[in-house]
Amino acid sequence: MKYKELGDAFTELVKVTKKLRSDKGCPWDREQTLESIRPYIIEEAYEVVDSIDKKNAEKLEEEFGDLIFLILFGANIASEEKGMDLINVINRIKDKMIVRHPHVFGGKKVKDSKEVLQNWE
């Protein structure tokens, strides 16, 4: 994976979400709240699942993009409304995944996925 390229693309997408909500952005996007985008997040999640079920890689790429956009858009709204920080969101999930995978990021040994699930509990 090209991490620099990924970081640049991610940063540019975050900038797009901020521009859409800015004074020079889109009136409709500025009016949105976390509550108003809930149905769109759910709809896009279902469209991701549908693309997986249909084994349609091209559509899946598009639907993942739509869902990622809405998550970033929602995080941007939350930062405005609740003072949340996207960096904190990313660091929290990163730290959570590291803690939940001591067999990958620590010294814990597991023999199979069943043991991974037991440890998770």
N, CA, C and O atoms as a MOPAC input file, in Angstrom:
PM7 MOZYME 1SCF
protein

 N      0.84600 1    -1.18500 1     0.00000 1
 C      0.00000 1     0.00000 1     0.00000 1
 C      0.88600 1     1.24200 1     0.00000 1
 O      1.93100 1     1.27500 1     0.65000 1
 N      0.47100 1     2.21600 1    -0.70700 1
 C      1.19600 1     3.48400 1    -0.79400 1
 C      0.66000 1     4.41900 1     0.29100 1
 O     -0.29900 1     5.15700 1     0.06600 1
 N      1.28800 1     4.38100 1     1.47100 1
 C      0.75900 1     5.10600 1     2.62300 1
 C      0.77000 1     6.61900 1     2.43600 1
 O     -0.16700 1     7.29600 1     2.86000 1
 N      1.79600 1     7.15300 1     1.81800 1
 C      1.82400 1     8.60500 1     1.58600 1
 C      0.68100 1     9.00700 1     0.67200 1
 O     -0.02100 1     9.98300 1     0.93700 1
 N      0.49600 1     8.25600 1    -0.40000 1
 C     -0.59600 1     8.54100 1    -1.34500 1
 C     -1.95300 1     8.42000 1    -0.64300 1
 O     -2.84600 1     9.24000 1    -0.85800 1
 N     -2.09700 1     7.39600 1     0.19000 1
 C     -3.33600 1     7.21000 1     0.95200 1
 C     -3.56800 1     8.38800 1     1.89100 1
 O     -4.67900 1     8.91200 1     1.97700 1
 N     -2.51700 1     8.80200 1     2.59300 1
 C     -2.63400 1     9.94100 1     3.50900 1
 C     -3.02200 1    11.21100 1     2.78100 1
 O     -3.85200 1    11.98600 1     3.25700 1
 N     -2.41000 1    11.41800 1     1.61700 1
 C     -2.73900 1    12.60800 1     0.82900 1
 C     -4.19600 1    12.57200 1     0.36900 1
 O     -4.90000 1    13.57800 1     0.45100 1
 N     -4.64600 1    11.41900 1    -0.11200 1
 C     -6.03400 1    11.28100 1    -0.57600 1
 C     -7.00400 1    11.48500 1     0.58100 1
 O     -8.03100 1    12.14700 1     0.42800 1
 N     -6.67800 1    10.91400 1     1.74400 1
 C     -7.52600 1    11.06200 1     2.92700 1
 C     -7.61800 1    12.53700 1     3.32800 1
 O     -8.70200 1    13.05200 1     3.59900 1
 N     -6.47400 1    13.19800 1     3.36200 1
 C     -6.44200 1    14.62000 1     3.71800 1
 C     -7.27600 1    15.44700 1     2.74900 1
 O     -8.01800 1    16.33600 1     3.16900 1
 N     -7.15900 1    15.16200 1     1.46200 1
 C     -7.93200 1    15.90600 1     0.46300 1
 C     -9.43200 1    15.67800 1     0.64700 1
 O    -10.22200 1    16.61100 1     0.49500 1
 N     -9.83100 1    14.44700 1     0.97200 1
 C    -11.24900 1    14.17600 1     1.19600 1
 C    -11.76000 1    14.91000 1     2.43800 1
 O    -12.87500 1    15.42900 1     2.43500 1
 N    -10.95700 1    14.95400 1     3.48900 1
 C    -11.34600 1    15.71900 1     4.68000 1
 C    -11.52000 1    17.19100 1     4.31100 1
 O    -12.46400 1    17.83600 1     4.76800 1
 N    -10.62000 1    17.72500 1     3.49100 1
 C    -10.73500 1    19.12000 1     3.05000 1
 C    -12.02600 1    19.34200 1     2.26400 1
 O    -12.66600 1    20.38500 1     2.40200 1
 N    -12.41000 1    18.36200 1     1.43800 1
 C    -13.66800 1    18.47300 1     0.68600 1
 C    -14.84900 1    18.57300 1     1.65200 1
 O    -15.73500 1    19.40400 1     1.45400 1
 N    -14.87300 1    17.73500 1     2.69800 1
 C    -15.99700 1    17.78700 1     3.64900 1
 C    -16.04900 1    19.14100 1     4.34700 1
 O    -17.12900 1    19.67900 1     4.58900 1
 N    -14.89500 1    19.68100 1     4.66400 1
 C    -14.85900 1    20.98700 1     5.33000 1
 C    -15.29800 1    22.10300 1     4.38400 1
 O    -16.02000 1    23.01500 1     4.78900 1
 N    -14.86500 1    22.03400 1     3.12900 1
 C    -15.24500 1    23.06500 1     2.14500 1
 C    -16.75200 1    23.04300 1     1.91200 1
 O    -17.38200 1    24.09700 1     1.82500 1
 N    -17.33200 1    21.84900 1     1.80900 1
 C    -18.77800 1    21.75500 1     1.59200 1
 C    -19.56100 1    22.42600 1     2.71700 1
 O    -20.64200 1    22.96400 1     2.47800 1
 N    -19.03000 1    22.40300 1     3.94200 1
 C    -19.71500 1    22.99200 1     5.10000 1
 C    -19.33500 1    24.45600 1     5.32600 1
 O    -19.91300 1    25.11700 1     6.18900 1
 N    -18.38000 1    24.96000 1     4.56800 1
 C    -17.89600 1    26.32800 1     4.78100 1
 C    -18.85800 1    27.35900 1     4.17900 1
 O    -19.81700 1    27.01500 1     3.48900 1
 N    -18.57400 1    28.61100 1     4.45900 1
 C    -19.36600 1    29.71800 1     3.89700 1
 C    -19.33300 1    29.72000 1     2.37600 1
 O    -20.26400 1    30.20900 1     1.73500 1
 N    -18.26400 1    29.17500 1     1.79300 1
 C    -18.13800 1    29.11200 1     0.33300 1
 C    -18.58900 1    27.75500 1    -0.20500 1
 O    -18.39000 1    27.44500 1    -1.38000 1
 N    -19.18900 1    26.96400 1     0.65400 1
 C    -19.58400 1    25.61900 1     0.26600 1
 C    -21.02100 1    25.52900 1    -0.19600 1
 O    -21.55700 1    26.45500 1    -0.80400 1
 N    -21.63100 1    24.40900 1     0.09900 1
 C    -22.97900 1    24.08500 1    -0.37800 1
 C    -24.01800 1    24.37200 1     0.70000 1
 O    -23.87700 1    23.90500 1     1.83000 1
 N    -25.06400 1    25.13800 1     0.36700 1
 C    -26.09800 1    25.44500 1     1.35900 1
 C    -26.73300 1    24.17900 1     1.95900 1
 O    -26.98900 1    24.12700 1     3.16200 1
 N    -26.98300 1    23.17300 1     1.13500 1
 C    -27.59700 1    21.93500 1     1.63600 1
 C    -26.66800 1    21.24300 1     2.62700 1
 O    -27.10900 1    20.80600 1     3.69000 1
 N    -25.39300 1    21.14200 1     2.28800 1
 C    -24.42900 1    20.48900 1     3.17300 1
 C    -24.28500 1    21.25100 1     4.49100 1
 O    -24.13200 1    20.63200 1     5.54500 1
 N    -24.33200 1    22.56800 1     4.44700 1
 C    -24.22000 1    23.37100 1     5.67400 1
 C    -25.39900 1    23.13600 1     6.60300 1
 O    -25.26100 1    23.25200 1     7.82000 1
 N    -26.56300 1    22.80600 1     6.04000 1
 C    -27.76000 1    22.58700 1     6.85800 1
 C    -27.78100 1    21.22800 1     7.54700 1
 O    -28.57800 1    21.01000 1     8.46000 1
 N    -26.92100 1    20.32000 1     7.12400 1
 C    -26.98000 1    18.95700 1     7.64900 1
 C    -26.51800 1    18.89100 1     9.10100 1
 O    -25.67200 1    19.66400 1     9.55200 1
 N    -27.11200 1    17.93200 1     9.81000 1
 C    -26.75300 1    17.63700 1    11.19600 1
 C    -26.46000 1    16.14500 1    11.28300 1
 O    -26.69000 1    15.40100 1    10.32900 1
 N    -25.95900 1    15.72300 1    12.41600 1
 C    -25.74400 1    14.28800 1    12.59500 1
 C    -27.06300 1    13.53000 1    12.42500 1
 O    -27.09800 1    12.45000 1    11.83500 1
 N    -28.12600 1    14.10100 1    12.94100 1
 C    -29.43400 1    13.44600 1    12.83200 1
 C    -29.91600 1    13.38100 1    11.37600 1
 O    -30.49500 1    12.37900 1    10.95700 1
 N    -29.68000 1    14.43200 1    10.62100 1
 C    -30.19600 1    14.45300 1     9.24600 1
 C    -29.43500 1    13.51100 1     8.31700 1
 O    -29.98100 1    13.07300 1     7.30400 1
 N    -28.17600 1    13.19100 1     8.64700 1
 C    -27.42700 1    12.29200 1     7.75700 1
 C    -27.52600 1    10.82300 1     8.18100 1
 O    -27.01400 1     9.94200 1     7.49000 1
 N    -28.17700 1    10.56200 1     9.30400 1
 C    -28.34300 1     9.17300 1     9.75700 1
 C    -28.89400 1     8.25200 1     8.67700 1
 O    -28.31900 1     7.19000 1     8.43500 1
 N    -29.99800 1     8.62800 1     8.01600 1
 C    -30.54300 1     7.70400 1     7.01000 1
 C    -29.58500 1     7.44900 1     5.84700 1
 O    -29.58400 1     6.36300 1     5.26600 1
 N    -28.77300 1     8.44600 1     5.50900 1
 C    -27.82800 1     8.26800 1     4.40200 1
 C    -26.71300 1     7.29600 1     4.79500 1
 O    -26.26900 1     6.48400 1     3.98300 1
 N    -26.27100 1     7.38800 1     6.03800 1
 C    -25.24100 1     6.45900 1     6.51700 1
 C    -25.77000 1     5.03200 1     6.48700 1
 O    -25.08300 1     4.11500 1     6.03900 1
 N    -26.99200 1     4.85200 1     6.96500 1
 C    -27.60500 1     3.51200 1     6.96300 1
 C    -27.78100 1     3.01800 1     5.53100 1
 O    -27.46700 1     1.86700 1     5.22400 1
 N    -28.27800 1     3.88100 1     4.66200 1
 C    -28.49200 1     3.50200 1     3.25800 1
 C    -27.18000 1     3.08000 1     2.60200 1
 O    -27.12700 1     2.06700 1     1.90500 1
 N    -26.13000 1     3.85400 1     2.82600 1
 C    -24.83800 1     3.51600 1     2.21100 1
 C    -24.27300 1     2.21900 1     2.78200 1
 O    -23.65100 1     1.44400 1     2.05600 1
 N    -24.47900 1     1.97900 1     4.06300 1
 C    -24.01000 1     0.71600 1     4.65100 1
 C    -24.72200 1    -0.46400 1     3.99000 1
 O    -24.09400 1    -1.47600 1     3.67900 1
 N    -26.02200 1    -0.33400 1     3.77700 1
 C    -26.77200 1    -1.38500 1     3.08400 1
 C    -26.28700 1    -1.56100 1     1.63500 1
 O    -26.23700 1    -2.68000 1     1.12400 1
 N    -25.93700 1    -0.46200 1     0.99100 1
 C    -25.44100 1    -0.56300 1    -0.38300 1
 C    -24.06600 1    -1.23700 1    -0.43000 1
 O    -23.75700 1    -1.93700 1    -1.39500 1
 N    -23.24800 1    -1.03700 1     0.59000 1
 C    -21.97500 1    -1.76200 1     0.68800 1
 C    -22.25800 1    -3.25400 1     0.79200 1
 O    -21.66400 1    -4.05700 1     0.07300 1
 N    -23.17500 1    -3.62300 1     1.69800 1
 C    -23.51800 1    -5.03600 1     1.89500 1
 C    -24.08700 1    -5.63700 1     0.61800 1
 O    -23.74600 1    -6.76400 1     0.26000 1
 N    -24.94500 1    -4.90200 1    -0.06800 1
 C    -25.52300 1    -5.39100 1    -1.31800 1
 C    -24.43900 1    -5.63800 1    -2.36600 1
 O    -24.48800 1    -6.63400 1    -3.08800 1
 N    -23.47000 1    -4.74100 1    -2.44800 1
 C    -22.37000 1    -4.91800 1    -3.40400 1
 C    -21.52400 1    -6.13400 1    -3.05200 1
 O    -21.05500 1    -6.84600 1    -3.94000 1
 N    -21.32900 1    -6.37200 1    -1.76400 1
 C    -20.60100 1    -7.57100 1    -1.32900 1
 C    -21.37900 1    -8.81100 1    -1.73400 1
 O    -20.82000 1    -9.74900 1    -2.30000 1
 N    -22.67200 1    -8.80900 1    -1.44000 1
 C    -23.51700 1    -9.96200 1    -1.77700 1
 C    -23.51000 1   -10.25800 1    -3.26900 1
 O    -23.51300 1   -11.41800 1    -3.68100 1
 N    -23.50100 1    -9.20500 1    -4.07500 1
 C    -23.52500 1    -9.37000 1    -5.53300 1
 C    -22.13600 1    -9.57800 1    -6.12500 1
 O    -21.98600 1    -9.76400 1    -7.33200 1
 N    -21.11200 1    -9.54300 1    -5.25000 1
 C    -19.72000 1    -9.72600 1    -5.68900 1
 C    -19.34900 1    -8.74700 1    -6.81100 1
 O    -18.65400 1    -9.09700 1    -7.76500 1
 N    -19.82900 1    -7.53200 1    -6.66600 1
 C    -19.59600 1    -6.48800 1    -7.66200 1
 C    -18.50700 1    -5.54700 1    -7.13900 1
 O    -18.79000 1    -4.59300 1    -6.41500 1
 N    -17.26500 1    -5.83000 1    -7.51600 1
 C    -16.11600 1    -5.08300 1    -6.99700 1
 C    -16.15600 1    -3.60800 1    -7.37900 1
 O    -15.82400 1    -2.74900 1    -6.56200 1
 N    -16.55500 1    -3.30800 1    -8.60200 1
 C    -16.60200 1    -1.90800 1    -9.03400 1
 C    -17.62300 1    -1.11900 1    -8.21400 1
 O    -17.34100 1    -0.00900 1    -7.76300 1
 N    -18.80100 1    -1.69600 1    -8.02500 1
 C    -19.84100 1    -1.04300 1    -7.23500 1
 C    -19.42700 1    -0.95700 1    -5.76600 1
 O    -19.72000 1     0.02900 1    -5.09000 1
 N    -18.74800 1    -1.98900 1    -5.27800 1
 C    -18.28200 1    -1.99700 1    -3.89000 1
 C    -17.30900 1    -0.85200 1    -3.64600 1
 O    -17.38200 1    -0.17900 1    -2.61700 1
 N    -16.40000 1    -0.63200 1    -4.58900 1
 C    -15.45300 1     0.47800 1    -4.46800 1
 C    -16.20700 1     1.80900 1    -4.35300 1
 O    -15.86800 1     2.65500 1    -3.52600 1
 N    -17.22100 1     1.97900 1    -5.18500 1
 C    -18.03100 1     3.20500 1    -5.14400 1
 C    -18.76000 1     3.33800 1    -3.81400 1
 O    -18.76300 1     4.41000 1    -3.20900 1
 N    -19.37900 1     2.25000 1    -3.35700 1
 C    -20.17600 1     2.30100 1    -2.12400 1
 C    -19.29700 1     2.48900 1    -0.89300 1
 O    -19.68500 1     3.19800 1     0.03500 1
 N    -18.10400 1     1.86000 1    -0.86800 1
 C    -17.16700 1     2.12500 1     0.22100 1
 C    -16.82600 1     3.61300 1     0.24300 1
 O    -16.76600 1     4.22900 1     1.30700 1
 N    -16.60400 1     4.17900 1    -0.93400 1
 C    -16.30100 1     5.61000 1    -1.02400 1
 C    -17.42400 1     6.46000 1    -0.46600 1
 O    -17.18100 1     7.40600 1     0.28300 1
 N    -18.66900 1     6.12300 1    -0.83200 1
 C    -19.82100 1     6.88500 1    -0.31700 1
 C    -19.90200 1     6.79100 1     1.20600 1
 O    -20.16000 1     7.78600 1     1.88500 1
 N    -19.68100 1     5.59300 1     1.73200 1
 C    -19.76000 1     5.39900 1     3.18000 1
 C    -18.61800 1     6.12400 1     3.88900 1
 O    -18.83400 1     6.77000 1     4.91400 1
 N    -17.41000 1     6.01800 1     3.34900 1
 C    -16.27600 1     6.73400 1     3.94200 1
 C    -16.54200 1     8.24300 1     3.93300 1
 O    -16.27700 1     8.93300 1     4.91700 1
 N    -17.06400 1     8.74400 1     2.81700 1
 C    -17.37800 1    10.17200 1     2.75100 1
 C    -18.35100 1    10.56200 1     3.85600 1
 O    -18.12300 1    11.54000 1     4.56900 1
 N    -19.42900 1     9.80700 1     4.00100 1
 C    -20.43600 1    10.15500 1     5.00900 1
 C    -19.87600 1    10.07400 1     6.42200 1
 O    -20.24300 1    10.87700 1     7.28000 1
 N    -18.99900 1     9.12300 1     6.67000 1
 C    -18.38200 1     9.02500 1     7.99100 1
 C    -17.51500 1    10.25900 1     8.25100 1
 O    -17.57500 1    10.84800 1     9.33000 1
 N    -16.71700 1    10.64200 1     7.26900 1
 C    -15.87900 1    11.83700 1     7.42800 1
 C    -16.72700 1    13.10400 1     7.50900 1
 O    -16.43300 1    14.00700 1     8.29300 1
 N    -17.76900 1    13.16500 1     6.70300 1
 C    -18.68500 1    14.30500 1     6.73900 1
 C    -19.33800 1    14.40600 1     8.11400 1
 O    -19.43700 1    15.49000 1     8.68900 1
 N    -19.78300 1    13.25800 1     8.63400 1
 C    -20.38500 1    13.23000 1     9.96400 1
 C    -19.39600 1    13.60200 1    11.05500 1
 O    -19.74900 1    14.31000 1    11.99700 1
 N    -18.16200 1    13.13300 1    10.93700 1
 C    -17.12900 1    13.49000 1    11.91800 1
 C    -16.85700 1    14.98900 1    11.87200 1
 O    -16.59600 1    15.61000 1    12.90300 1
 N    -16.91900 1    15.56700 1    10.68200 1
 C    -16.74400 1    17.00900 1    10.54300 1
 C    -17.88800 1    17.75700 1    11.23700 1
 O    -17.65800 1    18.73200 1    11.95200 1
 N    -19.11200 1    17.29200 1    11.02100 1
 C    -20.26200 1    17.90800 1    11.69400 1
 C    -20.10900 1    17.77600 1    13.21300 1
 O    -20.34300 1    18.73200 1    13.95300 1
 N    -19.71700 1    16.59500 1    13.66300 1
 C    -19.55100 1    16.36400 1    15.11000 1
 C    -18.46300 1    17.26500 1    15.68600 1
 O    -18.56200 1    17.70700 1    16.83100 1
 N    -17.43300 1    17.53400 1    14.90000 1
 C    -16.38300 1    18.42900 1    15.39800 1
 C    -16.93500 1    19.84100 1    15.57300 1
 O    -16.55500 1    20.55300 1    16.50300 1
 N    -17.82700 1    20.23600 1    14.68000 1
 C    -18.44400 1    21.56200 1    14.78600 1
 C    -19.45000 1    21.62200 1    15.93600 1
 O    -19.46500 1    22.58600 1    16.70200 1
 N    -20.28200 1    20.60000 1    16.05500 1
 C    -21.37000 1    20.60300 1    17.03200 1
 C    -20.91300 1    20.23700 1    18.43700 1
 O    -21.41300 1    20.78500 1    19.41900 1
 N    -19.97400 1    19.32300 1    18.53300 1
 C    -19.64000 1    18.75000 1    19.83100 1
 C    -18.16300 1    18.88800 1    20.18900 1
 O    -17.72200 1    18.39600 1    21.22800 1
 N    -17.40800 1    19.55300 1    19.33400 1
 C    -15.99700 1    19.73700 1    19.59900 1
 C    -15.17000 1    18.47100 1    19.43900 1
 O    -14.03600 1    18.40200 1    19.91400 1
 N    -15.73400 1    17.47100 1    18.77300 1
 C    -15.01600 1    16.23500 1    18.52700 1
 C    -13.87100 1    16.50100 1    17.56100 1
 O    -13.90700 1    17.46500 1    16.79700 1
 N    -12.85700 1    15.64600 1    17.59700 1
 C    -11.69400 1    15.82000 1    16.73700 1
 C    -11.46800 1    14.55000 1    15.93400 1
 O    -11.39100 1    13.46200 1    16.50400 1
 N    -11.36000 1    14.67600 1    14.60900 1
 C    -11.17600 1    13.52200 1    13.73300 1
 C     -9.91200 1    12.74900 1    14.08300 1
 O     -9.89600 1    11.52100 1    13.99900 1
 N     -8.86100 1    13.44800 1    14.47200 1
 C     -7.63300 1    12.75800 1    14.85900 1
 C     -7.89200 1    11.88300 1    16.08000 1
 O     -7.38700 1    10.76300 1    16.15400 1
 N     -8.67800 1    12.38200 1    17.04300 1
 C     -9.02500 1    11.56400 1    18.21500 1
 C     -9.83700 1    10.34500 1    17.80800 1
 O     -9.62600 1     9.25200 1    18.33400 1
 N    -10.76000 1    10.52400 1    16.87800 1
 C    -11.57300 1     9.39900 1    16.39000 1
 C    -10.66400 1     8.32400 1    15.80400 1
 O    -10.80700 1     7.14300 1    16.12100 1
 N     -9.74000 1     8.73200 1    14.95900 1
 C     -8.83700 1     7.78200 1    14.30700 1
 C     -7.91800 1     7.12300 1    15.32400 1
 O     -7.70500 1     5.91200 1    15.27600 1
 N     -7.37100 1     7.91000 1    16.24400 1
 C     -6.48200 1     7.33000 1    17.25000 1
 C     -7.21900 1     6.37500 1    18.19000 1
 O     -6.65800 1     5.36200 1    18.60700 1
 N     -8.46200 1     6.69000 1    18.52300 1
 C     -9.23800 1     5.79500 1    19.40100 1
 C     -9.46200 1     4.43800 1    18.75300 1
 O     -9.29800 1     3.40700 1    19.40500 1
 N     -9.83500 1     4.42600 1    17.47900 1
 C    -10.08400 1     3.13100 1    16.83300 1
 C     -8.77200 1     2.38800 1    16.60200 1
 O     -8.72800 1     1.16200 1    16.70600 1
 N     -7.71300 1     3.11500 1    16.29300 1
 C     -6.39400 1     2.47200 1    16.14100 1
 C     -5.98200 1     1.80300 1    17.44200 1
 O     -5.59200 1     0.63600 1    17.45200 1
 N     -6.07100 1     2.55000 1    18.54400 1
 C     -5.69600 1     1.99700 1    19.85100 1
 C     -6.58600 1     0.81700 1    20.23800 1
 O     -6.10800 1    -0.17500 1    20.78900 1
 N     -7.86700 1     0.92900 1    19.95000 1
 C     -8.81500 1    -0.14500 1    20.26400 1
 C     -8.45800 1    -1.42800 1    19.50900 1
 O     -8.48900 1    -2.51800 1    20.07900 1
 N     -8.12200 1    -1.28900 1    18.23000 1
 C     -7.77300 1    -2.46600 1    17.43200 1
 C     -6.46500 1    -3.10000 1    17.91000 1
 O     -6.32500 1    -4.32300 1    17.87900 1
 N     -5.51100 1    -2.28300 1    18.34800 1
 C     -4.25000 1    -2.81200 1    18.87000 1
 C     -4.50900 1    -3.59200 1    20.15900 1
 O     -3.98000 1    -4.68800 1    20.34300 1
 N     -5.32400 1    -3.02200 1    21.04900 1
 C     -5.64700 1    -3.70200 1    22.30600 1
 C     -6.40100 1    -5.00600 1    22.04500 1
 O     -6.16900 1    -6.00300 1    22.73000 1
 N     -7.29000 1    -5.00400 1    21.07200 1
 C     -8.08500 1    -6.19900 1    20.76900 1
 C     -7.32000 1    -7.26400 1    19.99400 1
 O     -7.82900 1    -8.36600 1    19.78500 1
 N     -6.11800 1    -6.95000 1    19.57300 1
 C     -5.31000 1    -7.91100 1    18.80900 1
 C     -3.93000 1    -8.09600 1    19.43500 1
 O     -2.91600 1    -7.84200 1    18.78600 1
 N     -3.88700 1    -8.53700 1    20.69100 1
 C     -2.57700 1    -8.72300 1    21.33900 1
 C     -1.75100 1    -9.82100 1    20.66900 1
 O     -0.53000 1    -9.85800 1    20.81700 1
 N     -2.40500 1   -10.70100 1    19.94400 1
 C     -1.69500 1   -11.75600 1    19.21700 1
 C     -0.99300 1   -11.22400 1    17.97100 1
 O     -0.15300 1   -11.90700 1    17.38600 1
 N     -1.34000 1   -10.00700 1    17.57100 1
 C     -0.70000 1    -9.37200 1    16.41500 1
 C      0.28600 1    -8.29600 1    16.88400 1
 O      1.40400 1    -8.20600 1    16.37700 1
 N     -0.14000 1    -7.48300 1    17.85700 1
 C      0.65500 1    -6.32900 1    18.27400 1
 C      1.35300 1    -6.53100 1    19.61400 1
 O      2.05300 1    -5.63300 1    20.08400 1
 N      1.17600 1    -7.68900 1    20.23300 1
 C      1.81300 1    -7.98500 1    21.51300 1
 C      2.38100 1    -9.38400 1    21.49000 1
 O      2.57800 1    -9.96700 1    20.42400 1
 N      2.64300 1    -9.91900 1    22.65700 1
 C      3.26800 1   -11.22800 1    22.73200 1
 C      2.31500 1   -12.39100 1    22.88000 1
 O      2.75600 1   -13.53000 1    23.03200 1
 N      1.03100 1   -12.13900 1    22.84100 1
 C      0.02700 1   -13.20400 1    23.02300 1
 C      0.07100 1   -14.18300 1    21.86300 1
 O      0.16100 1   -13.78100 1    20.70300 1
 N      0.00800 1   -15.46100 1    22.17900 1
 C     -0.01600 1   -16.50500 1    21.14200 1
 C     -1.42100 1   -17.10000 1    21.07100 1
 O     -2.05000 1   -17.36300 1    22.09700 1
 N     -1.90000 1   -17.30600 1    19.85200 1
 C     -3.18500 1   -17.97600 1    19.62300 1
 C     -2.98400 1   -19.02800 1    18.55200 1
 O     -2.13000 1   -18.89900 1    17.67600 1
 N     -3.80300 1   -20.08500 1    18.64500 1
 C     -3.65000 1   -21.16000 1    17.66300 1
 C     -4.61700 1   -21.04900 1    16.49700 1
 O     -4.34600 1   -21.57100 1    15.41600 1
 N     -5.76700 1   -20.35900 1    16.70800 1
 C     -6.74700 1   -20.26100 1    15.63000 1
 C     -7.72900 1   -19.12500 1    15.90900 1
 O     -7.65900 1   -18.46100 1    16.94300 1
 N     -8.64000 1   -18.92000 1    14.96900 1
 C     -9.60400 1   -17.82100 1    15.10500 1
 C    -10.56300 1   -18.03900 1    16.26500 1
 O    -11.05400 1   -17.07200 1    16.84600 1
 N    -10.83500 1   -19.27500 1    16.60900 1
 C    -11.71200 1   -19.56700 1    17.75100 1
 C    -11.08800 1   -19.01800 1    19.03900 1
 O    -11.78300 1   -18.43400 1    19.87100 1
 N     -9.80100 1   -19.20600 1    19.19200 1
 C     -9.10700 1   -18.68600 1    20.37100 1
 C     -9.07200 1   -17.15200 1    20.35900 1
 O     -9.14700 1   -16.51400 1    21.40900 1
 N     -8.95800 1   -16.57500 1    19.17100 1
 C     -9.00800 1   -15.11000 1    19.05700 1
 C    -10.33600 1   -14.60500 1    19.60100 1
 O    -10.36900 1   -13.64600 1    20.37200 1
 N    -11.44100 1   -15.25200 1    19.20000 1
 C    -12.77100 1   -14.83100 1    19.67000 1
 C    -12.92600 1   -15.02500 1    21.16300 1
 O    -13.55400 1   -14.20000 1    21.82600 1
 N    -12.36100 1   -16.11200 1    21.71700 1
 C    -12.40100 1   -16.33700 1    23.16700 1
 C    -11.67600 1   -15.22800 1    23.89300 1
 O    -12.16300 1   -14.72300 1    24.90400 1
 N    -10.51600 1   -14.84200 1    23.38800 1
 C     -9.74300 1   -13.75900 1    24.01200 1
 C    -10.49700 1   -12.43800 1    23.89800 1
 O    -10.44700 1   -11.61000 1    24.80800 1
 N    -11.18700 1   -12.24400 1    22.79500 1
 C    -11.94000 1   -11.00400 1    22.57400 1
 C    -12.99100 1   -10.82700 1    23.67300 1
 O    -13.20500 1    -9.72700 1    24.18100 1
 N    -13.64800 1   -11.95800 1    24.02800 1
 C    -14.66400 1   -11.92200 1    25.06500 1
 C    -14.04000 1   -11.61000 1    26.40200 1
 O    -14.74400 1   -11.53700 1    27.40900 1

